[in-house]
Amino acid sequence: MTDEPVDVLVIGSGIGGLCCAALCARAGRSVVVLEAHQQPGGAAHGFERKGFHFESGPSLWSGLSRWPSSNPLRQILQAIGEEDFPVLQYKNWDVLLPEGHLSIGVGPQDFETVVRDVSGADAVAEWRRFIEVLQPIAAAADAIPLLALRPGVDVVGQLFKQGPRLMKHLPAMRHLAGAFGPLVDRHLQDPFLRHWVDLLCFLISGMPMADTNAAAMATLFGEWFSDEACLDYPVGGSAAVVDALVRGLKRHGGTLNLGTSVDSLLIENERCVGVRCSNGEQIRAKDVVSNADVWSTVDLLPSSTAMAWRRRSGGTPACGSFLHLHLGFDATGLDDLPVHTVWVGDWDRGIDAPSNAMVLSIPSVLDSSMAPAGHHVLHGYTPANEPWSLWEGLSRNSRDYTQQKGERCALFWSVLEQRIPDIRERCSIVMQGTPLTHQHFLRTHQGSYGPALSAADGLFPGVTTPVSGLLMCGASTFPGIGIPPVAASGAMAAHAIVGRKAQSDLLNALGL
Ligand SMILES: Cc1cc2nc3c(=O)[nH]c(=O)nc-3n(C[C@H](O)[C@H](O)[C@H](O)COP(=O)(O)OP(=O)(O)OC[C@H]3O[C@@H](n4cnc5c(N)ncnc54)[C@H](O)[C@@H]3O)c2cc1C
């Protein structure tokens, strides 16, 4: 038992946990992060094999290459002195849709050209009107930086309390806490546009547009369809972002312990006072922040603690899981590959139907440091649409498992072969992953993307819990799933610990 408590102990080094830890360290707190894996980053960790740098999660980044930026991750990197890492910009990605093979760009002109070709001039006019409707909603969302919110559940109430400078945004604010679907239903009739929006919602939230938060989508559309829009790719991939957060944490005196799994939370007099690790070590802390998902967090509590909350939270519905394909392959003669390709099989099956959508990402197209010379590295995944029920109970060593993996991952190859017919012969590394692989390496409940909490029913829960001394951050908390949201939740957990004065110093330092 380490008797002297640290100020802040963070369970998990996902992007949310690292953001929380780095901000607490910046505010002068002693901070220890405990990560079960040998690599930091959680869903955003990278790994290397034979000179290929593989990604495990995020492929779409924006708001990193500019300052000022409304991306909370970019703001936190700035705050911890890690603003100078290199970021590449690009505009286009490919989509293989039932309508055909399209190259779609961010920025208004390129997208309108595609819409005109697929659906005609009326659809372009409809799209322009839709973007106009979204502009005040995006402006309202932008008017209060997420880092300015105080931790707590009543986020909408806080927005309304911000006073006169927000008066002009009041009419649009009623949309911020709701779902995007009703807005789309009111303003878009063209089938292609509706499908396109549904696809983007699904890629962001893991749920269709009826369940995806309107503020998140209005902000995304505001960024992607502005005149100066671009997408970003951090040089070195998501691992480079994780490294920057870890460097910032350490520069401010924080510690990261890899390969240290937390087995349970220590509760004394109904307060969380530390953790017990699987190696038997106990570490005491004034505040504990769990970056583990909600299901894993409640499992760390003794059965007699916060029983109603444990029952309710443990029953949170989960998004679907993933199939993964990682390839290292010979790039000879493949000069015009897109960095990303998104494939959808059949709109009528629904965007969330199993085996109906996939993302193929080849970051070495932009960043040659990701693969050995003359080669590419690919990460393919089916985004949150692989049913856990197909895999639950299978052993990863069994013949049934191997056979099912081959059958279900065949989809990747059939889509890839449309673009690179001899892809199988080109590969020097092939790794296929299932929801069980995802659960194992990302340590998520049922290999899930995160909680399937519909925006139609309200916002994600805040970072506070009924157990004093225990906070949460990451994809199970407000504002939700995805890199910018989990960075914001990490900041909110940090604000709860370091207090109003330190939060306001941070906002001043960032000019927010
Ligand atoms: C395939 C895929 C593609 C994605 N694409 C994008 C994208 O393009 N753009 C985007 O913005 N977002 C994307 N996301 C979502 C985004 O990556 C995640 O929402 C985000 O990274 C989750 O961060 P988090 O803070 O919740 O922590 P997590 O990544 O969930 O990490 C939690 C960490 O806690 C550790 N942990 C858990 N329990 C314990 C314990 N008991 N003891 C010690 N450690 C523990 C885990 O090992 C893990 O490292 C994608 C996700 C996936 C899976």
Ligand as a Chemical Component Dictionary entry (heavy atoms), coordinates in Angstrom:
data_LIG
# 
_chem_comp.id                   LIG 
_chem_comp.type                 NON-POLYMER 
_chem_comp.pdbx_formal_charge   0 
_chem_comp.three_letter_code    LIG 
# 
loop_
_chem_comp_atom.comp_id 
_chem_comp_atom.atom_id 
_chem_comp_atom.alt_atom_id 
_chem_comp_atom.type_symbol 
_chem_comp_atom.charge 
_chem_comp_atom.model_Cartn_x 
_chem_comp_atom.model_Cartn_y 
_chem_comp_atom.model_Cartn_z 
_chem_comp_atom.pdbx_ordinal 
LIG C1  C1  C 0 -12.381 1.520  -35.241 1  
LIG C2  C2  C 0 -12.666 2.884  -34.673 2  
LIG C3  C3  C 0 -12.665 3.986  -35.511 3  
LIG C4  C4  C 0 -12.905 5.262  -34.992 4  
LIG N1  N1  N 0 -12.858 6.332  -35.839 5  
LIG C5  C5  C 0 -12.969 7.582  -35.318 6  
LIG C6  C6  C 0 -12.730 8.713  -36.143 7  
LIG O1  O1  O 0 -12.433 8.580  -37.332 8  
LIG N2  N2  N 0 -12.835 9.962  -35.575 9  
LIG C7  C7  C 0 -13.158 10.124 -34.234 10 
LIG O2  O2  O 0 -13.225 11.268 -33.769 11 
LIG N3  N3  N 0 -13.375 9.054  -33.440 12 
LIG C8  C8  C 0 -13.278 7.797  -33.942 13 
LIG N4  N4  N 0 -13.451 6.714  -33.131 14 
LIG C9  C9  C 0 -13.888 6.920  -31.730 15 
LIG C10 C10 C 0 -12.762 7.321  -30.800 16 
LIG O3  O3  O 0 -11.556 6.709  -31.177 17 
LIG C11 C11 C 0 -13.131 6.906  -29.378 18 
LIG O4  O4  O 0 -14.423 7.395  -29.042 19 
LIG C12 C12 C 0 -12.150 7.449  -28.347 20 
LIG O5  O5  O 0 -10.809 7.234  -28.739 21 
LIG C13 C13 C 0 -12.421 6.797  -26.993 22 
LIG O6  O6  O 0 -11.602 7.411  -26.009 23 
LIG P1  P1  P 0 -11.850 7.206  -24.462 24 
LIG O7  O7  O 0 -11.254 8.386  -23.756 25 
LIG O8  O8  O 0 -13.292 6.908  -24.198 26 
LIG O9  O9  O 0 -10.985 5.975  -24.025 27 
LIG P2  P2  P 0 -10.744 4.519  -24.612 28 
LIG O10 O10 O 0 -10.134 4.635  -25.950 29 
LIG O11 O11 O 0 -11.955 3.669  -24.458 30 
LIG O12 O12 O 0 -9.615  4.003  -23.641 31 
LIG C14 C14 C 0 -9.872  3.568  -22.324 32 
LIG C15 C15 C 0 -8.569  3.005  -21.783 33 
LIG O13 O13 O 0 -8.803  2.547  -20.456 34 
LIG C16 C16 C 0 -8.063  1.344  -20.278 35 
LIG N5  N5  N 0 -8.698  0.591  -19.191 36 
LIG C17 C17 C 0 -9.976  0.143  -19.139 37 
LIG N6  N6  N 0 -10.200 -0.510 -17.983 38 
LIG C18 C18 C 0 -9.022  -0.457 -17.294 39 
LIG C19 C19 C 0 -8.615  -0.951 -16.020 40 
LIG N7  N7  N 0 -9.455  -1.622 -15.219 41 
LIG N8  N8  N 0 -7.336  -0.719 -15.612 42 
LIG C20 C20 C 0 -6.467  -0.019 -16.399 43 
LIG N9  N9  N 0 -6.814  0.448  -17.610 44 
LIG C21 C21 C 0 -8.069  0.245  -18.049 45 
LIG C22 C22 C 0 -8.164  0.633  -21.614 46 
LIG O14 O14 O 0 -7.140  -0.321 -21.773 47 
LIG C23 C23 C 0 -8.039  1.812  -22.572 48 
LIG O15 O15 O 0 -6.692  2.051  -22.930 49 
LIG C24 C24 C 0 -13.195 5.425  -33.609 50 
LIG C25 C25 C 0 -13.209 4.314  -32.763 51 
LIG C26 C26 C 0 -12.929 3.055  -33.283 52 
LIG C27 C27 C 0 -12.927 1.883  -32.354 53 
# 
loop_
_chem_comp_bond.comp_id 
_chem_comp_bond.atom_id_1 
_chem_comp_bond.atom_id_2 
_chem_comp_bond.value_order 
_chem_comp_bond.pdbx_ordinal 
LIG C1  C2  SING 1  
LIG C2  C3  SING 2  
LIG C2  C26 DOUB 3  
LIG C3  C4  DOUB 4  
LIG C4  N1  SING 5  
LIG C4  C24 SING 6  
LIG N1  C5  DOUB 7  
LIG C5  C6  SING 8  
LIG C5  C8  SING 9  
LIG C6  O1  DOUB 10 
LIG C6  N2  SING 11 
LIG N2  C7  SING 12 
LIG C7  O2  DOUB 13 
LIG C7  N3  SING 14 
LIG N3  C8  DOUB 15 
LIG C8  N4  SING 16 
LIG N4  C9  SING 17 
LIG N4  C24 SING 18 
LIG C9  C10 SING 19 
LIG C10 O3  SING 20 
LIG C10 C11 SING 21 
LIG C11 O4  SING 22 
LIG C11 C12 SING 23 
LIG C12 O5  SING 24 
LIG C12 C13 SING 25 
LIG C13 O6  SING 26 
LIG O6  P1  SING 27 
LIG P1  O7  DOUB 28 
LIG P1  O8  SING 29 
LIG P1  O9  SING 30 
LIG O9  P2  SING 31 
LIG P2  O10 DOUB 32 
LIG P2  O11 SING 33 
LIG P2  O12 SING 34 
LIG O12 C14 SING 35 
LIG C14 C15 SING 36 
LIG C15 O13 SING 37 
LIG C15 C23 SING 38 
LIG O13 C16 SING 39 
LIG C16 N5  SING 40 
LIG C16 C22 SING 41 
LIG N5  C17 SING 42 
LIG N5  C21 SING 43 
LIG C17 N6  DOUB 44 
LIG N6  C18 SING 45 
LIG C18 C19 SING 46 
LIG C18 C21 DOUB 47 
LIG C19 N7  SING 48 
LIG C19 N8  DOUB 49 
LIG N8  C20 SING 50 
LIG C20 N9  DOUB 51 
LIG N9  C21 SING 52 
LIG C22 O14 SING 53 
LIG C22 C23 SING 54 
LIG C23 O15 SING 55 
LIG C24 C25 DOUB 56 
LIG C25 C26 SING 57 
LIG C26 C27 SING 58 
# 
